[in-house]
Amino acid sequence: MKYSPLAIHCTSLCFDVMQRSSFKTLTHRDIDEFKDDVYALICERAKLMPTKQQREHQFASYVADGVISVLHQCLNNPSARDSIWILAALESRIDTSIKTIIH
């Protein structure tokens, strides 16, 4: 399966967070509070202008929600920290986001 550069970027972002020694002590509320930062990183990486285009805001928000969801799942279940699963989950979120916004 081919993965988009954004899926790879988001997967890397997830692993950056999970590899911190403090990850195990985070609460789900702590993870939810990462959303604004994740959103900004996605906009920067994808060169989106969400303040000018509502579709770009929706897309970045959906993808950021996917990253946050992965982090929640990985906090709950350490065996979920599999790079292939995370890549596939985020690629699927990106694809679904595009299809949802276009239609």
Long-range contacts (C-beta under 8 A, 24 or more apart in sequence): 1-88, 1-91, 3-87, 3-91, 4-91, 4-94, 5-45, 6-42, 6-45, 6-46, 6-63, 6-94, 7-87, 7-90, 7-91, 7-94, 8-87, 9-41, 9-42, 9-45, 10-42, 10-63, 10-66, 10-67, 10-90, 10-94, 11-83, 11-86, 11-87, 11-90, 13-38, 13-41, 13-67, 14-67, 14-70, 14-71, 14-74, 14-86, 14-90, 15-81, 15-83, 15-86, 17-71, 18-71, 18-74, 18-81, 23-75, 24-75, 26-75, 28-72, 28-75, 31-68, 31-71, 31-72, 31-75, 32-68, 34-68, 34-71, 35-64, 35-65, 35-68, 38-64, 38-67, 38-68, 39-64, 42-67, 55-101, 58-97, 58-100, 58-101, 59-97, 59-98, 59-101, 62-93, 62-96, 62-97, 62-100, 62-101, 63-90, 63-93, 63-94, 63-97, 65-93, 66-90, 66-93, 66-94, 66-97, 69-93
